[in-house]
Amino acid sequence: MLIDSHCHLHDREFFAEEQAEEMIERARKVGIKKIICIGTSHQDSLAARDFANNHNDVYWTYGIHPEATSEFHSGSRPAGPSPWAAGANSRAAALRNPPNQNSLVAIGEIGLDYHHDSASRNAQIKLFEEMLQIATDNDLPVSFHVREAFDDFFPVVENFPSIRGVVHSFTDSKKVLKRILNETEFYVGVNGLATYSTLPLPPLDRIMLETDAPFLTPVPFRGIINEPAYIKEIAEWLSQRIGLEFKIIEAETTKNARKLFGI
């Protein structure tokens, strides 16, 4: 069994409903038995929830991507029905007290993204801290999105010592990877990007396989939309890259995902 620990199959901007159903079927045929749909905004998280609740072995996360920070300006509250406390007047209260839904497995993707500076860095940090507190209060792991922002990332997470999680789609240096491995217990997301780049790899016991579908399609399928079935291609590439049998890659990465997300 393999697990796609990070995808956006629920997002109708990229996947028609029928197309998503076909992709789930293809994934199951090649041994991808569990899929996690990642929320990137309030409404997107609700879509991930609804999609997961309509499919066996599909899970969801609640997250506000750093590029969506502007949705959460001071004093605001997410529009529409909240999966958290009904009738809350503040954004923090609106996100507390998750419902008893087994398909909810994490908070994320949340973090810091300074690549485009599309949102104030201070506002990103404030929202990141708030979401980490929600994860802490509810004993949920975190899917981190960090891009060109690790200098601020490490000081923030140090203030939340009980946080566990995965650094999704790591794209930074060997030096930063070493800090993640030495200073935290976080897993590191490895996806199709690794198959056509020279990114440093973490040890197998810290690797979480993900597609980030529809993005980052692995070799040999570059140029077409990504999908959960391609986790197998990433696992096969990793097997060749580090010189271990496929079944070892399969067992270890699945163990990592199950341990973190409880699935």
Contacts in CASP RR format, 6 or more apart in sequence:
PFRMAT RR
TARGET T0000
AUTHOR 0000-0000-0000
METHOD contacts of the structure
MODEL  1
MLIDSHCHLHDREFFAEEQAEEMIERARKVGIKKIICIGTSHQDSLAARD
FANNHNDVYWTYGIHPEATSEFHSGSRPAGPSPWAAGANSRAAALRNPPN
QNSLVAIGEIGLDYHHDSASRNAQIKLFEEMLQIATDNDLPVSFHVREAF
DDFFPVVENFPSIRGVVHSFTDSKKVLKRILNETEFYVGVNGLATYSTLP
LPPLDRIMLETDAPFLTPVPFRGIINEPAYIKEIAEWLSQRIGLEFKIIE
AETTKNARKLFGI
1 31 0 8 1.000
1 32 0 8 1.000
1 33 0 8 1.000
1 34 0 8 1.000
1 250 0 8 1.000
1 254 0 8 1.000
2 31 0 8 1.000
2 32 0 8 1.000
2 33 0 8 1.000
2 209 0 8 1.000
2 231 0 8 1.000
2 232 0 8 1.000
2 235 0 8 1.000
2 250 0 8 1.000
2 253 0 8 1.000
2 254 0 8 1.000
3 32 0 8 1.000
3 33 0 8 1.000
3 34 0 8 1.000
3 35 0 8 1.000
3 36 0 8 1.000
3 209 0 8 1.000
3 231 0 8 1.000
3 253 0 8 1.000
3 254 0 8 1.000
3 257 0 8 1.000
3 258 0 8 1.000
3 263 0 8 1.000
4 27 0 8 1.000
4 32 0 8 1.000
4 34 0 8 1.000
4 35 0 8 1.000
4 36 0 8 1.000
4 209 0 8 1.000
4 210 0 8 1.000
4 211 0 8 1.000
4 213 0 8 1.000
4 228 0 8 1.000
4 231 0 8 1.000
5 36 0 8 1.000
5 143 0 8 1.000
5 166 0 8 1.000
5 189 0 8 1.000
5 208 0 8 1.000
5 209 0 8 1.000
5 210 0 8 1.000
5 257 0 8 1.000
5 261 0 8 1.000
6 36 0 8 1.000
6 38 0 8 1.000
6 109 0 8 1.000
6 143 0 8 1.000
6 166 0 8 1.000
6 168 0 8 1.000
6 169 0 8 1.000
6 189 0 8 1.000
6 191 0 8 1.000
6 208 0 8 1.000
6 210 0 8 1.000
6 211 0 8 1.000
6 212 0 8 1.000
7 35 0 8 1.000
7 36 0 8 1.000
7 37 0 8 1.000
7 38 0 8 1.000
7 210 0 8 1.000
7 211 0 8 1.000
7 212 0 8 1.000
7 213 0 8 1.000
7 226 0 8 1.000
7 227 0 8 1.000
7 228 0 8 1.000
8 14 0 8 1.000
8 15 0 8 1.000
8 37 0 8 1.000
8 38 0 8 1.000
8 39 0 8 1.000
8 40 0 8 1.000
8 212 0 8 1.000
8 213 0 8 1.000
8 214 0 8 1.000
8 215 0 8 1.000
9 15 0 8 1.000
9 20 0 8 1.000
9 23 0 8 1.000
9 24 0 8 1.000
9 35 0 8 1.000
9 37 0 8 1.000
9 51 0 8 1.000
9 58 0 8 1.000
9 213 0 8 1.000
9 227 0 8 1.000
9 228 0 8 1.000
10 20 0 8 1.000
10 37 0 8 1.000
10 44 0 8 1.000
10 47 0 8 1.000
10 48 0 8 1.000
10 50 0 8 1.000
10 51 0 8 1.000
10 52 0 8 1.000
10 60 0 8 1.000
11 44 0 8 1.000
11 47 0 8 1.000
11 214 0 8 1.000
12 47 0 8 1.000
14 214 0 8 1.000
14 225 0 8 1.000
15 23 0 8 1.000
15 214 0 8 1.000
20 51 0 8 1.000
23 213 0 8 1.000
23 227 0 8 1.000
23 228 0 8 1.000
23 229 0 8 1.000
24 35 0 8 1.000
24 55 0 8 1.000
24 58 0 8 1.000
24 228 0 8 1.000
26 227 0 8 1.000
26 228 0 8 1.000
26 229 0 8 1.000
27 35 0 8 1.000
27 227 0 8 1.000
27 228 0 8 1.000
27 229 0 8 1.000
27 231 0 8 1.000
29 229 0 8 1.000
30 229 0 8 1.000
30 232 0 8 1.000
31 232 0 8 1.000
32 228 0 8 1.000
32 229 0 8 1.000
32 231 0 8 1.000
32 232 0 8 1.000
33 57 0 8 1.000
34 57 0 8 1.000
34 58 0 8 1.000
34 59 0 8 1.000
34 257 0 8 1.000
34 263 0 8 1.000
35 57 0 8 1.000
35 58 0 8 1.000
35 59 0 8 1.000
35 228 0 8 1.000
36 58 0 8 1.000
36 59 0 8 1.000
36 60 0 8 1.000
36 61 0 8 1.000
36 105 0 8 1.000
36 106 0 8 1.000
36 261 0 8 1.000
36 263 0 8 1.000
37 48 0 8 1.000
37 51 0 8 1.000
37 52 0 8 1.000
37 58 0 8 1.000
37 59 0 8 1.000
37 60 0 8 1.000
37 61 0 8 1.000
38 48 0 8 1.000
38 60 0 8 1.000
38 61 0 8 1.000
38 63 0 8 1.000
38 108 0 8 1.000
38 109 0 8 1.000
38 143 0 8 1.000
38 168 0 8 1.000
39 45 0 8 1.000
39 47 0 8 1.000
39 48 0 8 1.000
39 60 0 8 1.000
39 61 0 8 1.000
39 62 0 8 1.000
39 63 0 8 1.000
39 65 0 8 1.000
39 108 0 8 1.000
39 109 0 8 1.000
40 63 0 8 1.000
40 64 0 8 1.000
40 65 0 8 1.000
40 68 0 8 1.000
40 109 0 8 1.000
41 63 0 8 1.000
41 64 0 8 1.000
41 65 0 8 1.000
41 68 0 8 1.000
41 71 0 8 1.000
42 64 0 8 1.000
42 71 0 8 1.000
42 78 0 8 1.000
42 79 0 8 1.000
42 80 0 8 1.000
42 82 0 8 1.000
43 78 0 8 1.000
43 79 0 8 1.000
43 80 0 8 1.000
45 60 0 8 1.000
45 61 0 8 1.000
45 62 0 8 1.000
45 63 0 8 1.000
45 64 0 8 1.000
45 83 0 8 1.000
46 81 0 8 1.000
46 83 0 8 1.000
48 60 0 8 1.000
48 61 0 8 1.000
49 60 0 8 1.000
49 62 0 8 1.000
49 83 0 8 1.000
49 101 0 8 1.000
49 103 0 8 1.000
49 104 0 8 1.000
51 58 0 8 1.000
51 60 0 8 1.000
52 58 0 8 1.000
52 59 0 8 1.000
52 60 0 8 1.000
52 103 0 8 1.000
53 60 0 8 1.000
53 101 0 8 1.000
53 103 0 8 1.000
58 103 0 8 1.000
59 103 0 8 1.000
59 104 0 8 1.000
59 105 0 8 1.000
59 261 0 8 1.000
59 263 0 8 1.000
60 103 0 8 1.000
60 104 0 8 1.000
60 105 0 8 1.000
61 104 0 8 1.000
61 105 0 8 1.000
61 106 0 8 1.000
61 107 0 8 1.000
61 108 0 8 1.000
61 109 0 8 1.000
61 143 0 8 1.000
62 83 0 8 1.000
62 84 0 8 1.000
62 95 0 8 1.000
62 98 0 8 1.000
62 104 0 8 1.000
62 106 0 8 1.000
62 107 0 8 1.000
62 108 0 8 1.000
63 107 0 8 1.000
63 108 0 8 1.000
63 109 0 8 1.000
63 110 0 8 1.000
63 131 0 8 1.000
63 143 0 8 1.000
64 71 0 8 1.000
64 72 0 8 1.000
64 108 0 8 1.000
64 110 0 8 1.000
64 127 0 8 1.000
64 131 0 8 1.000
65 109 0 8 1.000
65 110 0 8 1.000
65 111 0 8 1.000
65 113 0 8 1.000
65 145 0 8 1.000
66 110 0 8 1.000
66 111 0 8 1.000
66 112 0 8 1.000
66 113 0 8 1.000
66 119 0 8 1.000
66 124 0 8 1.000
66 127 0 8 1.000
66 128 0 8 1.000
66 145 0 8 1.000
67 113 0 8 1.000
67 116 0 8 1.000
67 118 0 8 1.000
67 119 0 8 1.000
68 119 0 8 1.000
69 119 0 8 1.000
69 120 0 8 1.000
69 123 0 8 1.000
69 124 0 8 1.000
69 127 0 8 1.000
70 119 0 8 1.000
70 123 0 8 1.000
71 78 0 8 1.000
72 78 0 8 1.000
72 91 0 8 1.000
72 123 0 8 1.000
72 127 0 8 1.000
73 123 0 8 1.000
75 90 0 8 1.000
75 91 0 8 1.000
76 91 0 8 1.000
77 88 0 8 1.000
77 89 0 8 1.000
77 90 0 8 1.000
77 91 0 8 1.000
77 94 0 8 1.000
78 91 0 8 1.000
78 94 0 8 1.000
78 95 0 8 1.000
82 88 0 8 1.000
82 94 0 8 1.000
82 95 0 8 1.000
83 98 0 8 1.000
83 99 0 8 1.000
83 101 0 8 1.000
83 104 0 8 1.000
84 93 0 8 1.000
84 94 0 8 1.000
84 95 0 8 1.000
84 96 0 8 1.000
84 97 0 8 1.000
84 98 0 8 1.000
84 99 0 8 1.000
85 93 0 8 1.000
85 94 0 8 1.000
85 95 0 8 1.000
85 96 0 8 1.000
85 97 0 8 1.000
87 94 0 8 1.000
88 94 0 8 1.000
88 95 0 8 1.000
88 96 0 8 1.000
91 130 0 8 1.000
92 130 0 8 1.000
92 133 0 8 1.000
92 134 0 8 1.000
95 130 0 8 1.000
95 131 0 8 1.000
95 134 0 8 1.000
96 134 0 8 1.000
96 137 0 8 1.000
96 138 0 8 1.000
97 138 0 8 1.000
98 104 0 8 1.000
98 138 0 8 1.000
98 140 0 8 1.000
104 140 0 8 1.000
105 140 0 8 1.000
105 141 0 8 1.000
105 261 0 8 1.000
105 262 0 8 1.000
105 263 0 8 1.000
106 135 0 8 1.000
106 140 0 8 1.000
106 141 0 8 1.000
106 142 0 8 1.000
106 143 0 8 1.000
106 165 0 8 1.000
106 260 0 8 1.000
106 261 0 8 1.000
107 131 0 8 1.000
107 132 0 8 1.000
107 134 0 8 1.000
107 135 0 8 1.000
107 138 0 8 1.000
107 140 0 8 1.000
107 141 0 8 1.000
107 142 0 8 1.000
107 143 0 8 1.000
108 131 0 8 1.000
108 142 0 8 1.000
108 143 0 8 1.000
108 144 0 8 1.000
108 145 0 8 1.000
109 143 0 8 1.000
109 144 0 8 1.000
109 145 0 8 1.000
109 168 0 8 1.000
110 127 0 8 1.000
110 128 0 8 1.000
110 131 0 8 1.000
110 132 0 8 1.000
110 142 0 8 1.000
110 143 0 8 1.000
110 144 0 8 1.000
110 145 0 8 1.000
111 124 0 8 1.000
111 128 0 8 1.000
111 131 0 8 1.000
111 144 0 8 1.000
111 145 0 8 1.000
111 146 0 8 1.000
111 149 0 8 1.000
111 153 0 8 1.000
112 121 0 8 1.000
112 124 0 8 1.000
112 125 0 8 1.000
112 128 0 8 1.000
112 145 0 8 1.000
112 146 0 8 1.000
112 147 0 8 1.000
112 149 0 8 1.000
112 152 0 8 1.000
112 153 0 8 1.000
112 156 0 8 1.000
113 124 0 8 1.000
113 145 0 8 1.000
113 146 0 8 1.000
113 147 0 8 1.000
113 148 0 8 1.000
113 149 0 8 1.000
114 121 0 8 1.000
114 147 0 8 1.000
114 148 0 8 1.000
114 149 0 8 1.000
115 147 0 8 1.000
115 148 0 8 1.000
121 149 0 8 1.000
121 152 0 8 1.000
124 149 0 8 1.000
125 152 0 8 1.000
125 156 0 8 1.000
128 156 0 8 1.000
129 156 0 8 1.000
129 159 0 8 1.000
131 142 0 8 1.000
132 142 0 8 1.000
132 156 0 8 1.000
132 157 0 8 1.000
132 160 0 8 1.000
132 163 0 8 1.000
133 160 0 8 1.000
134 140 0 8 1.000
135 141 0 8 1.000
135 142 0 8 1.000
135 160 0 8 1.000
135 163 0 8 1.000
136 160 0 8 1.000
136 162 0 8 1.000
136 163 0 8 1.000
141 163 0 8 1.000
141 164 0 8 1.000
141 165 0 8 1.000
141 166 0 8 1.000
141 260 0 8 1.000
141 261 0 8 1.000
142 163 0 8 1.000
142 164 0 8 1.000
142 165 0 8 1.000
142 166 0 8 1.000
143 165 0 8 1.000
143 166 0 8 1.000
143 168 0 8 1.000
144 153 0 8 1.000
144 165 0 8 1.000
144 166 0 8 1.000
144 167 0 8 1.000
144 168 0 8 1.000
144 186 0 8 1.000
145 168 0 8 1.000
145 169 0 8 1.000
146 153 0 8 1.000
146 167 0 8 1.000
146 172 0 8 1.000
147 171 0 8 1.000
148 172 0 8 1.000
150 172 0 8 1.000
150 176 0 8 1.000
150 179 0 8 1.000
154 179 0 8 1.000
154 183 0 8 1.000
157 163 0 8 1.000
157 184 0 8 1.000
164 185 0 8 1.000
164 186 0 8 1.000
164 260 0 8 1.000
165 186 0 8 1.000
165 187 0 8 1.000
165 260 0 8 1.000
166 186 0 8 1.000
166 187 0 8 1.000
166 188 0 8 1.000
166 189 0 8 1.000
166 208 0 8 1.000
166 260 0 8 1.000
167 180 0 8 1.000
167 186 0 8 1.000
167 187 0 8 1.000
167 188 0 8 1.000
167 189 0 8 1.000
168 189 0 8 1.000
168 210 0 8 1.000
168 212 0 8 1.000
169 189 0 8 1.000
169 191 0 8 1.000
169 193 0 8 1.000
169 210 0 8 1.000
169 212 0 8 1.000
169 216 0 8 1.000
170 177 0 8 1.000
170 180 0 8 1.000
170 188 0 8 1.000
170 189 0 8 1.000
170 190 0 8 1.000
170 199 0 8 1.000
170 202 0 8 1.000
171 193 0 8 1.000
171 199 0 8 1.000
173 200 0 8 1.000
174 200 0 8 1.000
177 188 0 8 1.000
177 200 0 8 1.000
177 202 0 8 1.000
180 186 0 8 1.000
180 188 0 8 1.000
180 202 0 8 1.000
181 188 0 8 1.000
181 202 0 8 1.000
181 203 0 8 1.000
181 206 0 8 1.000
186 206 0 8 1.000
187 202 0 8 1.000
187 206 0 8 1.000
187 207 0 8 1.000
187 208 0 8 1.000
187 256 0 8 1.000
187 260 0 8 1.000
188 202 0 8 1.000
188 206 0 8 1.000
188 207 0 8 1.000
188 208 0 8 1.000
189 207 0 8 1.000
189 208 0 8 1.000
189 209 0 8 1.000
189 210 0 8 1.000
190 201 0 8 1.000
190 202 0 8 1.000
190 207 0 8 1.000
190 208 0 8 1.000
190 209 0 8 1.000
190 210 0 8 1.000
190 234 0 8 1.000
190 238 0 8 1.000
191 209 0 8 1.000
191 210 0 8 1.000
191 211 0 8 1.000
191 212 0 8 1.000
191 216 0 8 1.000
191 218 0 8 1.000
191 234 0 8 1.000
192 211 0 8 1.000
192 212 0 8 1.000
192 216 0 8 1.000
192 217 0 8 1.000
192 218 0 8 1.000
192 219 0 8 1.000
192 226 0 8 1.000
192 230 0 8 1.000
192 233 0 8 1.000
192 234 0 8 1.000
192 237 0 8 1.000
193 199 0 8 1.000
193 216 0 8 1.000
194 201 0 8 1.000
194 218 0 8 1.000
194 234 0 8 1.000
194 237 0 8 1.000
194 238 0 8 1.000
194 241 0 8 1.000
195 218 0 8 1.000
195 219 0 8 1.000
195 233 0 8 1.000
195 234 0 8 1.000
195 237 0 8 1.000
196 218 0 8 1.000
196 219 0 8 1.000
196 222 0 8 1.000
201 207 0 8 1.000
201 238 0 8 1.000
201 241 0 8 1.000
201 242 0 8 1.000
204 242 0 8 1.000
204 244 0 8 1.000
204 248 0 8 1.000
204 249 0 8 1.000
204 252 0 8 1.000
204 253 0 8 1.000
205 252 0 8 1.000
205 256 0 8 1.000
206 256 0 8 1.000
207 238 0 8 1.000
207 252 0 8 1.000
207 253 0 8 1.000
207 256 0 8 1.000
208 253 0 8 1.000
208 256 0 8 1.000
208 257 0 8 1.000
208 260 0 8 1.000
209 231 0 8 1.000
209 234 0 8 1.000
209 235 0 8 1.000
209 238 0 8 1.000
209 253 0 8 1.000
209 257 0 8 1.000
210 231 0 8 1.000
211 218 0 8 1.000
211 226 0 8 1.000
211 227 0 8 1.000
211 228 0 8 1.000
211 230 0 8 1.000
211 231 0 8 1.000
211 234 0 8 1.000
212 226 0 8 1.000
213 225 0 8 1.000
213 226 0 8 1.000
213 227 0 8 1.000
213 228 0 8 1.000
213 230 0 8 1.000
214 225 0 8 1.000
214 226 0 8 1.000
214 227 0 8 1.000
215 226 0 8 1.000
216 226 0 8 1.000
217 223 0 8 1.000
217 224 0 8 1.000
217 225 0 8 1.000
217 226 0 8 1.000
217 230 0 8 1.000
218 226 0 8 1.000
218 230 0 8 1.000
218 233 0 8 1.000
218 234 0 8 1.000
218 237 0 8 1.000
219 233 0 8 1.000
219 237 0 8 1.000
220 233 0 8 1.000
221 230 0 8 1.000
221 233 0 8 1.000
235 246 0 8 1.000
235 249 0 8 1.000
235 250 0 8 1.000
235 253 0 8 1.000
236 246 0 8 1.000
238 249 0 8 1.000
239 245 0 8 1.000
239 246 0 8 1.000
239 248 0 8 1.000
239 249 0 8 1.000
242 249 0 8 1.000
257 263 0 8 1.000
END
